[in-house]
Amino acid sequence: SMKPDLILLDIMLPVMDGFEVCRQIKANEATRHIPVVMLSAKKSKEDLVKAEQVGADRYITKPFKSAMVIATIQRLLS
């Protein structure tokens, strides 16, 4: 099975949204330690709060600069 060091997760997914995916990752003892960075075009305060509630480590809104995403990943993995 795959053991990622970090997960980049979009909110808009076809079957279940990224919030639910993140909630399930953080609820699972085997995966809760993995940092989750949520990426979204949604910029509302409600979405940011929801990301925090489901356990996202960071929430980055699109459009974003790749250097900022890389810096975020480096901070979370260091």
C-alpha positions as CSV (number, residue, x, y, z in Angstrom):
1,S,0.0,0.0,0.0
2,M,1.1,3.6,-0.7
3,K,2.4,5.7,2.2
4,P,2.6,9.3,1.0
5,D,4.6,11.9,2.9
6,L,2.0,14.6,2.0
7,I,-1.3,14.8,0.2
8,L,-2.4,17.6,-2.2
9,L,-6.1,17.5,-2.4
10,D,-8.6,19.4,-4.6
11,I,-12.0,20.1,-3.1
12,M,-13.9,19.6,-6.3
13,L,-13.9,15.8,-6.9
14,P,-16.4,13.7,-8.8
15,V,-17.6,11.2,-6.2
16,M,-17.0,12.8,-2.8
17,D,-15.7,16.3,-2.2
18,G,-12.2,16.9,-0.9
19,F,-13.5,17.9,2.6
20,E,-14.9,14.4,3.0
21,V,-11.7,12.8,1.7
22,C,-9.7,14.9,4.2
23,R,-12.0,14.0,7.0
24,Q,-11.6,10.3,6.3
25,I,-7.8,10.6,6.0
26,K,-7.6,12.4,9.4
27,A,-10.1,10.0,11.0
28,N,-8.0,7.0,10.1
29,E,-5.2,6.1,12.7
30,A,-2.9,4.9,9.8
31,T,-3.1,8.1,7.8
32,R,-4.0,10.9,10.3
33,H,-0.3,11.9,10.6
34,I,0.0,12.7,6.8
35,P,-0.2,16.5,6.1
36,V,-3.0,17.4,3.8
37,V,-2.9,20.6,1.7
38,M,-6.2,21.5,0.2
39,L,-6.3,23.4,-3.1
40,S,-9.4,25.2,-4.3
41,A,-10.9,28.0,-6.3
42,K,-13.3,28.5,-3.4
43,K,-12.3,31.4,-1.3
44,S,-15.1,31.8,1.2
45,K,-14.6,32.0,4.9
46,E,-16.9,29.0,5.3
47,D,-14.7,26.8,3.1
48,L,-11.6,27.8,5.0
49,V,-13.4,27.0,8.3
50,K,-14.6,23.7,6.9
51,A,-11.1,22.8,5.8
52,E,-9.8,23.5,9.4
53,Q,-12.7,21.4,10.9
54,V,-11.9,18.3,8.7
55,G,-8.2,18.6,9.7
56,A,-6.5,20.1,6.6
57,D,-3.0,21.3,7.4
58,R,-3.1,24.1,4.9
59,Y,-5.7,25.6,2.5
60,I,-4.4,27.3,-0.7
61,T,-6.7,29.1,-3.1
62,K,-6.4,29.1,-6.9
63,P,-4.8,30.7,-8.7
64,F,-1.6,30.2,-6.8
65,K,2.1,30.6,-7.5
66,S,3.9,27.3,-7.7
67,A,6.7,28.7,-5.5
68,M,4.2,29.3,-2.7
69,V,2.9,25.7,-2.9
70,I,6.5,24.4,-2.9
71,A,7.4,26.5,0.1
72,T,4.3,25.2,1.9
73,I,5.2,21.6,1.1
74,Q,8.8,22.1,2.3
75,R,7.6,23.6,5.6
76,L,5.2,20.7,6.2
77,L,7.8,18.1,5.4
78,S,10.7,19.6,7.4
